[in-house]
Amino acid sequence: MQVEHHDLHHEFPEYLDHIHALQSSDEQFGHLYNQYHQVTREVERLEEEDVPVDDFTIENMKKQRVWLKDQMYRMLVAHKNGG
């Protein structure tokens, strides 16, 4: 199965410097970042290995990933705009 990768550096390439800055300076961002990548790795593993899992579980994981990405995006925009 072809799996699309969702690491944050590919999702927001225009924010690479801000991602690195916030990782080292903002504990909340670092926590969200770690959670995002943990969920992403698990979703990708399940898809790549074609592990039998119910749709509800995988969809909830993907929704969690979107929520985390949204939170980090807001922080990245604020950081970029000096806030």
N, C-alpha and C positions, 0 to 999 in steps of 0.2 A: 504494500500500500504506500502510495506517495504521501508523505507527511509534510505539511507546510510548517516551517520553523518560525517561532514567534519570540525570539529573544529580543530584549528591549533595544539593543543597539541597531537591530534591523527595523524595528517598528518606528523608532524615532532617530534616524541618523543625523538629523539637523540639531539634535540636542546632546550629542555625545559628550561634549565638554561639560555640560550642565549635569548630565548623569553622573559623571566621575566626581564632579565637585560636590554634589549632594550626597553621594555615597559616603564620602569621607567627612562631611560636615553636618549631616542631618540624620539623626538616629531613626526618626520615623520613616524617612525615605529609604534608608538602608534596610529597615525591617520589611517595608512593602516590596522593595526590590528582591529581597531574598525569598519572600513568600511567592511573588510572581514567578520567579525562576523555578522554584520548587514545584508549583502547580503546572507550569509549562512543561517541565521535564517529565512529570508523571503523565500528563495528557499525551505527549509525544511518544512516550514509552508504550502506553496502552495502544495507541494507534499503530505504531511501527510493528509491534509484536502481535498485533491483531488479537489482543487479549479480550476474551469475552467479558463484556461489562454492559450493564443495562444503560439505555439511552439517558435515563434520568440522572445517573451518576456522572456520566461524561459531560452532559449539558450543564450540570451544576458546577463542575470543575471549570468549564469554559466561561460560565457566567462570573465565577469568582475571579478568573484571570482578567476578564474585561473590567470588572470593578477595580481591581488592583491597578491595572494599566491606566484607567481613568483618574484614579487618585494621584498616581505618579505624574501623569501628564499635567494635571493642574499645578502640581508642585514645580514641575519643570518650567511651565509658562511663567509662573510667578517669579521663579529664580532668574529666568532670562530677562524679565522686565524689571529686575532690581528689587523685587519684593521678597 
